[in-house]
Amino acid sequence: MKDSINFGTTKVSSLFRKLLMPTLLGMVSSALFVITDGIFVGRGLGSDALAAVNIVAPLFLINTGLGLMFGVGASVVASIHLSHGKPKTARINVTQAAIALSLVVLTFSMISVFWAADVARLLGSSERLLTPAVEYIYGAVPFFVFSSMLSAGMFYIRLDGSPRYAMMCNVVPALLNLIFDYLFIFVFGWGVIGAGIATSLGYIAGAGMVLCICSLWAAP
């Protein structure tokens, strides 16, 4: 899974070339989540459903921000320990960050789900859009912990010298989201909540890929 990148000995210019394209493609794939949902929801469910999805979008931004915050912070601290020849301490820092992130996001998700209608109104939902907005919250928000772990995990995996695997952790979920969006909206007719579940399943797959490589780090 590793791309044979040694951050301690490889030239900066070479590191830049090896990290640039996988990182860019991963970011583009991540953006496809939003684009895909917009296309399928707009086409299959209409303008009201699309508006409801956009109303809930700030919750995704907050969740992604939490993942980036813990991911960047932990990877910086871990890289310092790695440069000092302390890989065990680096793994402990990453584990602590992952646990803290999970607790914060789970709390955020529980609040958003239990008071879904109030949260939707706070985000600007009208009574007309309230039902689809709440449905989308029910379909997507309970699984936010997987999305945040995916966001944070990208930094840990790149730090391990595996930017191409990190890219695939974004590409695979984006493709799965596209497939599930089509199935749940057009084939099964699950509506807005189906779009939320499709997005969640994509994030679950990505988080599973992150946990897979993390389990290899923990192996003796």
MODELLER restraints for C-alpha pairs under 7 A, 6 or more apart:
rsr = mdl.restraints
at = mdl.atoms
rsr.add(forms.Gaussian(group=physical.xy_distance, feature=features.Distance(at['CA:1:A'], at['CA:162:A']), mean=6.49, stdev=0.5))
rsr.add(forms.Gaussian(group=physical.xy_distance, feature=features.Distance(at['CA:1:A'], at['CA:165:A']), mean=6.43, stdev=0.5))
rsr.add(forms.Gaussian(group=physical.xy_distance, feature=features.Distance(at['CA:2:A'], at['CA:161:A']), mean=5.86, stdev=0.5))
rsr.add(forms.Gaussian(group=physical.xy_distance, feature=features.Distance(at['CA:2:A'], at['CA:162:A']), mean=4.58, stdev=0.5))
rsr.add(forms.Gaussian(group=physical.xy_distance, feature=features.Distance(at['CA:3:A'], at['CA:161:A']), mean=5.98, stdev=0.5))
rsr.add(forms.Gaussian(group=physical.xy_distance, feature=features.Distance(at['CA:3:A'], at['CA:162:A']), mean=5.08, stdev=0.5))
rsr.add(forms.Gaussian(group=physical.xy_distance, feature=features.Distance(at['CA:4:A'], at['CA:161:A']), mean=6.64, stdev=0.5))
rsr.add(forms.Gaussian(group=physical.xy_distance, feature=features.Distance(at['CA:5:A'], at['CA:161:A']), mean=4.98, stdev=0.5))
rsr.add(forms.Gaussian(group=physical.xy_distance, feature=features.Distance(at['CA:6:A'], at['CA:161:A']), mean=6.77, stdev=0.5))
rsr.add(forms.Gaussian(group=physical.xy_distance, feature=features.Distance(at['CA:19:A'], at['CA:163:A']), mean=6.03, stdev=0.5))
rsr.add(forms.Gaussian(group=physical.xy_distance, feature=features.Distance(at['CA:22:A'], at['CA:163:A']), mean=5.91, stdev=0.5))
rsr.add(forms.Gaussian(group=physical.xy_distance, feature=features.Distance(at['CA:22:A'], at['CA:164:A']), mean=5.43, stdev=0.5))
rsr.add(forms.Gaussian(group=physical.xy_distance, feature=features.Distance(at['CA:22:A'], at['CA:167:A']), mean=5.33, stdev=0.5))
rsr.add(forms.Gaussian(group=physical.xy_distance, feature=features.Distance(at['CA:23:A'], at['CA:163:A']), mean=6.83, stdev=0.5))
rsr.add(forms.Gaussian(group=physical.xy_distance, feature=features.Distance(at['CA:23:A'], at['CA:167:A']), mean=6.24, stdev=0.5))
rsr.add(forms.Gaussian(group=physical.xy_distance, feature=features.Distance(at['CA:25:A'], at['CA:167:A']), mean=6.51, stdev=0.5))
rsr.add(forms.Gaussian(group=physical.xy_distance, feature=features.Distance(at['CA:26:A'], at['CA:167:A']), mean=4.41, stdev=0.5))
rsr.add(forms.Gaussian(group=physical.xy_distance, feature=features.Distance(at['CA:26:A'], at['CA:170:A']), mean=5.29, stdev=0.5))
rsr.add(forms.Gaussian(group=physical.xy_distance, feature=features.Distance(at['CA:26:A'], at['CA:171:A']), mean=6.34, stdev=0.5))
rsr.add(forms.Gaussian(group=physical.xy_distance, feature=features.Distance(at['CA:29:A'], at['CA:170:A']), mean=5.73, stdev=0.5))
rsr.add(forms.Gaussian(group=physical.xy_distance, feature=features.Distance(at['CA:29:A'], at['CA:171:A']), mean=5.24, stdev=0.5))
rsr.add(forms.Gaussian(group=physical.xy_distance, feature=features.Distance(at['CA:29:A'], at['CA:174:A']), mean=5.85, stdev=0.5))
rsr.add(forms.Gaussian(group=physical.xy_distance, feature=features.Distance(at['CA:30:A'], at['CA:170:A']), mean=5.75, stdev=0.5))
rsr.add(forms.Gaussian(group=physical.xy_distance, feature=features.Distance(at['CA:30:A'], at['CA:174:A']), mean=6.56, stdev=0.5))
rsr.add(forms.Gaussian(group=physical.xy_distance, feature=features.Distance(at['CA:32:A'], at['CA:174:A']), mean=6.23, stdev=0.5))
rsr.add(forms.Gaussian(group=physical.xy_distance, feature=features.Distance(at['CA:33:A'], at['CA:174:A']), mean=5.80, stdev=0.5))
rsr.add(forms.Gaussian(group=physical.xy_distance, feature=features.Distance(at['CA:33:A'], at['CA:177:A']), mean=6.83, stdev=0.5))
rsr.add(forms.Gaussian(group=physical.xy_distance, feature=features.Distance(at['CA:36:A'], at['CA:178:A']), mean=6.16, stdev=0.5))
rsr.add(forms.Gaussian(group=physical.xy_distance, feature=features.Distance(at['CA:37:A'], at['CA:195:A']), mean=6.67, stdev=0.5))
rsr.add(forms.Gaussian(group=physical.xy_distance, feature=features.Distance(at['CA:38:A'], at['CA:50:A']), mean=6.37, stdev=0.5))
rsr.add(forms.Gaussian(group=physical.xy_distance, feature=features.Distance(at['CA:40:A'], at['CA:181:A']), mean=6.61, stdev=0.5))
rsr.add(forms.Gaussian(group=physical.xy_distance, feature=features.Distance(at['CA:40:A'], at['CA:182:A']), mean=6.89, stdev=0.5))
rsr.add(forms.Gaussian(group=physical.xy_distance, feature=features.Distance(at['CA:41:A'], at['CA:49:A']), mean=6.49, stdev=0.5))
rsr.add(forms.Gaussian(group=physical.xy_distance, feature=features.Distance(at['CA:41:A'], at['CA:50:A']), mean=5.72, stdev=0.5))
rsr.add(forms.Gaussian(group=physical.xy_distance, feature=features.Distance(at['CA:42:A'], at['CA:49:A']), mean=6.94, stdev=0.5))
rsr.add(forms.Gaussian(group=physical.xy_distance, feature=features.Distance(at['CA:42:A'], at['CA:50:A']), mean=5.27, stdev=0.5))
rsr.add(forms.Gaussian(group=physical.xy_distance, feature=features.Distance(at['CA:44:A'], at['CA:185:A']), mean=6.51, stdev=0.5))
rsr.add(forms.Gaussian(group=physical.xy_distance, feature=features.Distance(at['CA:44:A'], at['CA:186:A']), mean=6.50, stdev=0.5))
rsr.add(forms.Gaussian(group=physical.xy_distance, feature=features.Distance(at['CA:45:A'], at['CA:191:A']), mean=6.70, stdev=0.5))
rsr.add(forms.Gaussian(group=physical.xy_distance, feature=features.Distance(at['CA:48:A'], at['CA:129:A']), mean=6.44, stdev=0.5))
rsr.add(forms.Gaussian(group=physical.xy_distance, feature=features.Distance(at['CA:49:A'], at['CA:132:A']), mean=6.05, stdev=0.5))
rsr.add(forms.Gaussian(group=physical.xy_distance, feature=features.Distance(at['CA:49:A'], at['CA:192:A']), mean=6.55, stdev=0.5))
rsr.add(forms.Gaussian(group=physical.xy_distance, feature=features.Distance(at['CA:52:A'], at['CA:129:A']), mean=5.74, stdev=0.5))
rsr.add(forms.Gaussian(group=physical.xy_distance, feature=features.Distance(at['CA:52:A'], at['CA:132:A']), mean=5.83, stdev=0.5))
rsr.add(forms.Gaussian(group=physical.xy_distance, feature=features.Distance(at['CA:52:A'], at['CA:133:A']), mean=4.57, stdev=0.5))
rsr.add(forms.Gaussian(group=physical.xy_distance, feature=features.Distance(at['CA:53:A'], at['CA:133:A']), mean=6.25, stdev=0.5))
rsr.add(forms.Gaussian(group=physical.xy_distance, feature=features.Distance(at['CA:53:A'], at['CA:136:A']), mean=6.65, stdev=0.5))
rsr.add(forms.Gaussian(group=physical.xy_distance, feature=features.Distance(at['CA:55:A'], at['CA:123:A']), mean=6.22, stdev=0.5))
rsr.add(forms.Gaussian(group=physical.xy_distance, feature=features.Distance(at['CA:55:A'], at['CA:124:A']), mean=6.84, stdev=0.5))
rsr.add(forms.Gaussian(group=physical.xy_distance, feature=features.Distance(at['CA:55:A'], at['CA:125:A']), mean=6.57, stdev=0.5))
rsr.add(forms.Gaussian(group=physical.xy_distance, feature=features.Distance(at['CA:56:A'], at['CA:120:A']), mean=6.89, stdev=0.5))
rsr.add(forms.Gaussian(group=physical.xy_distance, feature=features.Distance(at['CA:56:A'], at['CA:133:A']), mean=6.52, stdev=0.5))
rsr.add(forms.Gaussian(group=physical.xy_distance, feature=features.Distance(at['CA:63:A'], at['CA:105:A']), mean=6.99, stdev=0.5))
rsr.add(forms.Gaussian(group=physical.xy_distance, feature=features.Distance(at['CA:63:A'], at['CA:144:A']), mean=6.84, stdev=0.5))
rsr.add(forms.Gaussian(group=physical.xy_distance, feature=features.Distance(at['CA:63:A'], at['CA:148:A']), mean=6.07, stdev=0.5))
rsr.add(forms.Gaussian(group=physical.xy_distance, feature=features.Distance(at['CA:64:A'], at['CA:148:A']), mean=5.74, stdev=0.5))
rsr.add(forms.Gaussian(group=physical.xy_distance, feature=features.Distance(at['CA:64:A'], at['CA:151:A']), mean=6.46, stdev=0.5))
rsr.add(forms.Gaussian(group=physical.xy_distance, feature=features.Distance(at['CA:66:A'], at['CA:148:A']), mean=6.81, stdev=0.5))
rsr.add(forms.Gaussian(group=physical.xy_distance, feature=features.Distance(at['CA:67:A'], at['CA:148:A']), mean=4.39, stdev=0.5))
rsr.add(forms.Gaussian(group=physical.xy_distance, feature=features.Distance(at['CA:67:A'], at['CA:149:A']), mean=6.33, stdev=0.5))
rsr.add(forms.Gaussian(group=physical.xy_distance, feature=features.Distance(at['CA:67:A'], at['CA:151:A']), mean=5.13, stdev=0.5))
rsr.add(forms.Gaussian(group=physical.xy_distance, feature=features.Distance(at['CA:67:A'], at['CA:152:A']), mean=4.76, stdev=0.5))
rsr.add(forms.Gaussian(group=physical.xy_distance, feature=features.Distance(at['CA:68:A'], at['CA:151:A']), mean=5.95, stdev=0.5))
rsr.add(forms.Gaussian(group=physical.xy_distance, feature=features.Distance(at['CA:68:A'], at['CA:152:A']), mean=5.48, stdev=0.5))
rsr.add(forms.Gaussian(group=physical.xy_distance, feature=features.Distance(at['CA:70:A'], at['CA:97:A']), mean=6.08, stdev=0.5))
rsr.add(forms.Gaussian(group=physical.xy_distance, feature=features.Distance(at['CA:70:A'], at['CA:101:A']), mean=6.52, stdev=0.5))
rsr.add(forms.Gaussian(group=physical.xy_distance, feature=features.Distance(at['CA:70:A'], at['CA:152:A']), mean=6.32, stdev=0.5))
rsr.add(forms.Gaussian(group=physical.xy_distance, feature=features.Distance(at['CA:71:A'], at['CA:152:A']), mean=3.87, stdev=0.5))
rsr.add(forms.Gaussian(group=physical.xy_distance, feature=features.Distance(at['CA:71:A'], at['CA:153:A']), mean=6.58, stdev=0.5))
rsr.add(forms.Gaussian(group=physical.xy_distance, feature=features.Distance(at['CA:71:A'], at['CA:155:A']), mean=5.76, stdev=0.5))
rsr.add(forms.Gaussian(group=physical.xy_distance, feature=features.Distance(at['CA:72:A'], at['CA:155:A']), mean=6.45, stdev=0.5))
rsr.add(forms.Gaussian(group=physical.xy_distance, feature=features.Distance(at['CA:74:A'], at['CA:93:A']), mean=6.32, stdev=0.5))
rsr.add(forms.Gaussian(group=physical.xy_distance, feature=features.Distance(at['CA:74:A'], at['CA:94:A']), mean=5.64, stdev=0.5))
rsr.add(forms.Gaussian(group=physical.xy_distance, feature=features.Distance(at['CA:74:A'], at['CA:97:A']), mean=6.12, stdev=0.5))
rsr.add(forms.Gaussian(group=physical.xy_distance, feature=features.Distance(at['CA:75:A'], at['CA:155:A']), mean=6.16, stdev=0.5))
rsr.add(forms.Gaussian(group=physical.xy_distance, feature=features.Distance(at['CA:75:A'], at['CA:156:A']), mean=5.85, stdev=0.5))
rsr.add(forms.Gaussian(group=physical.xy_distance, feature=features.Distance(at['CA:75:A'], at['CA:159:A']), mean=6.81, stdev=0.5))
rsr.add(forms.Gaussian(group=physical.xy_distance, feature=features.Distance(at['CA:78:A'], at['CA:90:A']), mean=4.24, stdev=0.5))
rsr.add(forms.Gaussian(group=physical.xy_distance, feature=features.Distance(at['CA:78:A'], at['CA:93:A']), mean=6.29, stdev=0.5))
rsr.add(forms.Gaussian(group=physical.xy_distance, feature=features.Distance(at['CA:78:A'], at['CA:94:A']), mean=6.85, stdev=0.5))
rsr.add(forms.Gaussian(group=physical.xy_distance, feature=features.Distance(at['CA:81:A'], at['CA:87:A']), mean=6.60, stdev=0.5))
rsr.add(forms.Gaussian(group=physical.xy_distance, feature=features.Distance(at['CA:81:A'], at['CA:89:A']), mean=6.53, stdev=0.5))
rsr.add(forms.Gaussian(group=physical.xy_distance, feature=features.Distance(at['CA:81:A'], at['CA:90:A']), mean=5.52, stdev=0.5))
rsr.add(forms.Gaussian(group=physical.xy_distance, feature=features.Distance(at['CA:82:A'], at['CA:90:A']), mean=6.31, stdev=0.5))
rsr.add(forms.Gaussian(group=physical.xy_distance, feature=features.Distance(at['CA:102:A'], at['CA:145:A']), mean=5.89, stdev=0.5))
rsr.add(forms.Gaussian(group=physical.xy_distance, feature=features.Distance(at['CA:105:A'], at['CA:144:A']), mean=6.80, stdev=0.5))
rsr.add(forms.Gaussian(group=physical.xy_distance, feature=features.Distance(at['CA:105:A'], at['CA:145:A']), mean=5.68, stdev=0.5))
rsr.add(forms.Gaussian(group=physical.xy_distance, feature=features.Distance(at['CA:106:A'], at['CA:145:A']), mean=6.21, stdev=0.5))
rsr.add(forms.Gaussian(group=physical.xy_distance, feature=features.Distance(at['CA:109:A'], at['CA:141:A']), mean=5.73, stdev=0.5))
rsr.add(forms.Gaussian(group=physical.xy_distance, feature=features.Distance(at['CA:109:A'], at['CA:142:A']), mean=5.67, stdev=0.5))
rsr.add(forms.Gaussian(group=physical.xy_distance, feature=features.Distance(at['CA:109:A'], at['CA:144:A']), mean=6.61, stdev=0.5))
rsr.add(forms.Gaussian(group=physical.xy_distance, feature=features.Distance(at['CA:112:A'], at['CA:119:A']), mean=6.27, stdev=0.5))
rsr.add(forms.Gaussian(group=physical.xy_distance, feature=features.Distance(at['CA:113:A'], at['CA:137:A']), mean=6.65, stdev=0.5))
rsr.add(forms.Gaussian(group=physical.xy_distance, feature=features.Distance(at['CA:113:A'], at['CA:138:A']), mean=6.33, stdev=0.5))
rsr.add(forms.Gaussian(group=physical.xy_distance, feature=features.Distance(at['CA:113:A'], at['CA:141:A']), mean=6.84, stdev=0.5))
rsr.add(forms.Gaussian(group=physical.xy_distance, feature=features.Distance(at['CA:113:A'], at['CA:142:A']), mean=6.93, stdev=0.5))
rsr.add(forms.Gaussian(group=physical.xy_distance, feature=features.Distance(at['CA:116:A'], at['CA:134:A']), mean=5.71, stdev=0.5))
rsr.add(forms.Gaussian(group=physical.xy_distance, feature=features.Distance(at['CA:116:A'], at['CA:137:A']), mean=6.70, stdev=0.5))
rsr.add(forms.Gaussian(group=physical.xy_distance, feature=features.Distance(at['CA:117:A'], at['CA:130:A']), mean=6.85, stdev=0.5))
rsr.add(forms.Gaussian(group=physical.xy_distance, feature=features.Distance(at['CA:117:A'], at['CA:134:A']), mean=5.95, stdev=0.5))
rsr.add(forms.Gaussian(group=physical.xy_distance, feature=features.Distance(at['CA:120:A'], at['CA:130:A']), mean=6.67, stdev=0.5))
rsr.add(forms.Gaussian(group=physical.xy_distance, feature=features.Distance(at['CA:120:A'], at['CA:133:A']), mean=6.42, stdev=0.5))
rsr.add(forms.Gaussian(group=physical.xy_distance, feature=features.Distance(at['CA:120:A'], at['CA:134:A']), mean=6.69, stdev=0.5))
rsr.add(forms.Gaussian(group=physical.xy_distance, feature=features.Distance(at['CA:132:A'], at['CA:192:A']), mean=6.13, stdev=0.5))
rsr.add(forms.Gaussian(group=physical.xy_distance, feature=features.Distance(at['CA:135:A'], at['CA:192:A']), mean=6.23, stdev=0.5))
rsr.add(forms.Gaussian(group=physical.xy_distance, feature=features.Distance(at['CA:135:A'], at['CA:193:A']), mean=5.01, stdev=0.5))
rsr.add(forms.Gaussian(group=physical.xy_distance, feature=features.Distance(at['CA:136:A'], at['CA:192:A']), mean=5.54, stdev=0.5))
rsr.add(forms.Gaussian(group=physical.xy_distance, feature=features.Distance(at['CA:136:A'], at['CA:193:A']), mean=4.82, stdev=0.5))
rsr.add(forms.Gaussian(group=physical.xy_distance, feature=features.Distance(at['CA:136:A'], at['CA:196:A']), mean=5.27, stdev=0.5))
rsr.add(forms.Gaussian(group=physical.xy_distance, feature=features.Distance(at['CA:138:A'], at['CA:193:A']), mean=6.79, stdev=0.5))
rsr.add(forms.Gaussian(group=physical.xy_distance, feature=features.Distance(at['CA:139:A'], at['CA:193:A']), mean=4.78, stdev=0.5))
rsr.add(forms.Gaussian(group=physical.xy_distance, feature=features.Distance(at['CA:139:A'], at['CA:194:A']), mean=6.76, stdev=0.5))
rsr.add(forms.Gaussian(group=physical.xy_distance, feature=features.Distance(at['CA:139:A'], at['CA:196:A']), mean=4.27, stdev=0.5))
rsr.add(forms.Gaussian(group=physical.xy_distance, feature=features.Distance(at['CA:139:A'], at['CA:197:A']), mean=4.79, stdev=0.5))
rsr.add(forms.Gaussian(group=physical.xy_distance, feature=features.Distance(at['CA:140:A'], at['CA:196:A']), mean=4.40, stdev=0.5))
rsr.add(forms.Gaussian(group=physical.xy_distance, feature=features.Distance(at['CA:140:A'], at['CA:197:A']), mean=5.73, stdev=0.5))
rsr.add(forms.Gaussian(group=physical.xy_distance, feature=features.Distance(at['CA:140:A'], at['CA:199:A']), mean=6.74, stdev=0.5))
rsr.add(forms.Gaussian(group=physical.xy_distance, feature=features.Distance(at['CA:140:A'], at['CA:200:A']), mean=5.51, stdev=0.5))
rsr.add(forms.Gaussian(group=physical.xy_distance, feature=features.Distance(at['CA:143:A'], at['CA:200:A']), mean=5.90, stdev=0.5))
rsr.add(forms.Gaussian(group=physical.xy_distance, feature=features.Distance(at['CA:146:A'], at['CA:203:A']), mean=5.72, stdev=0.5))
rsr.add(forms.Gaussian(group=physical.xy_distance, feature=features.Distance(at['CA:146:A'], at['CA:204:A']), mean=5.41, stdev=0.5))
rsr.add(forms.Gaussian(group=physical.xy_distance, feature=features.Distance(at['CA:146:A'], at['CA:207:A']), mean=5.40, stdev=0.5))
rsr.add(forms.Gaussian(group=physical.xy_distance, feature=features.Distance(at['CA:147:A'], at['CA:203:A']), mean=5.13, stdev=0.5))
rsr.add(forms.Gaussian(group=physical.xy_distance, feature=features.Distance(at['CA:147:A'], at['CA:207:A']), mean=6.97, stdev=0.5))
rsr.add(forms.Gaussian(group=physical.xy_distance, feature=features.Distance(at['CA:149:A'], at['CA:207:A']), mean=6.04, stdev=0.5))
rsr.add(forms.Gaussian(group=physical.xy_distance, feature=features.Distance(at['CA:150:A'], at['CA:206:A']), mean=6.02, stdev=0.5))
rsr.add(forms.Gaussian(group=physical.xy_distance, feature=features.Distance(at['CA:150:A'], at['CA:207:A']), mean=4.92, stdev=0.5))
rsr.add(forms.Gaussian(group=physical.xy_distance, feature=features.Distance(at['CA:150:A'], at['CA:210:A']), mean=6.66, stdev=0.5))
rsr.add(forms.Gaussian(group=physical.xy_distance, feature=features.Distance(at['CA:153:A'], at['CA:210:A']), mean=6.00, stdev=0.5))
rsr.add(forms.Gaussian(group=physical.xy_distance, feature=features.Distance(at['CA:154:A'], at['CA:166:A']), mean=5.41, stdev=0.5))
rsr.add(forms.Gaussian(group=physical.xy_distance, feature=features.Distance(at['CA:157:A'], at['CA:163:A']), mean=6.77, stdev=0.5))
rsr.add(forms.Gaussian(group=physical.xy_distance, feature=features.Distance(at['CA:157:A'], at['CA:166:A']), mean=5.92, stdev=0.5))
rsr.add(forms.Gaussian(group=physical.xy_distance, feature=features.Distance(at['CA:158:A'], at['CA:166:A']), mean=6.47, stdev=0.5))
rsr.add(forms.Gaussian(group=physical.xy_distance, feature=features.Distance(at['CA:169:A'], at['CA:206:A']), mean=5.02, stdev=0.5))
rsr.add(forms.Gaussian(group=physical.xy_distance, feature=features.Distance(at['CA:169:A'], at['CA:209:A']), mean=6.18, stdev=0.5))
rsr.add(forms.Gaussian(group=physical.xy_distance, feature=features.Distance(at['CA:169:A'], at['CA:210:A']), mean=6.99, stdev=0.5))
rsr.add(forms.Gaussian(group=physical.xy_distance, feature=features.Distance(at['CA:170:A'], at['CA:206:A']), mean=6.48, stdev=0.5))
rsr.add(forms.Gaussian(group=physical.xy_distance, feature=features.Distance(at['CA:173:A'], at['CA:202:A']), mean=4.14, stdev=0.5))
rsr.add(forms.Gaussian(group=physical.xy_distance, feature=features.Distance(at['CA:173:A'], at['CA:203:A']), mean=5.94, stdev=0.5))
rsr.add(forms.Gaussian(group=physical.xy_distance, feature=features.Distance(at['CA:173:A'], at['CA:205:A']), mean=5.94, stdev=0.5))
rsr.add(forms.Gaussian(group=physical.xy_distance, feature=features.Distance(at['CA:173:A'], at['CA:206:A']), mean=5.46, stdev=0.5))
rsr.add(forms.Gaussian(group=physical.xy_distance, feature=features.Distance(at['CA:174:A'], at['CA:202:A']), mean=6.40, stdev=0.5))
rsr.add(forms.Gaussian(group=physical.xy_distance, feature=features.Distance(at['CA:176:A'], at['CA:202:A']), mean=5.48, stdev=0.5))
rsr.add(forms.Gaussian(group=physical.xy_distance, feature=features.Distance(at['CA:177:A'], at['CA:198:A']), mean=5.40, stdev=0.5))
rsr.add(forms.Gaussian(group=physical.xy_distance, feature=features.Distance(at['CA:177:A'], at['CA:199:A']), mean=5.36, stdev=0.5))
rsr.add(forms.Gaussian(group=physical.xy_distance, feature=features.Distance(at['CA:177:A'], at['CA:202:A']), mean=5.05, stdev=0.5))
rsr.add(forms.Gaussian(group=physical.xy_distance, feature=features.Distance(at['CA:180:A'], at['CA:198:A']), mean=4.98, stdev=0.5))
rsr.add(forms.Gaussian(group=physical.xy_distance, feature=features.Distance(at['CA:181:A'], at['CA:195:A']), mean=5.56, stdev=0.5))
rsr.add(forms.Gaussian(group=physical.xy_distance, feature=features.Distance(at['CA:181:A'], at['CA:198:A']), mean=5.42, stdev=0.5))
rsr.add(forms.Gaussian(group=physical.xy_distance, feature=features.Distance(at['CA:184:A'], at['CA:190:A']), mean=5.48, stdev=0.5))
rsr.add(forms.Gaussian(group=physical.xy_distance, feature=features.Distance(at['CA:184:A'], at['CA:194:A']), mean=5.16, stdev=0.5))
rsr.add(forms.Gaussian(group=physical.xy_distance, feature=features.Distance(at['CA:184:A'], at['CA:195:A']), mean=6.77, stdev=0.5))
rsr.add(forms.Gaussian(group=physical.xy_distance, feature=features.Distance(at['CA:185:A'], at['CA:191:A']), mean=5.50, stdev=0.5))
rsr.add(forms.Gaussian(group=physical.xy_distance, feature=features.Distance(at['CA:185:A'], at['CA:194:A']), mean=6.14, stdev=0.5))
rsr.add(forms.Gaussian(group=physical.xy_distance, feature=features.Distance(at['CA:185:A'], at['CA:195:A']), mean=6.67, stdev=0.5))
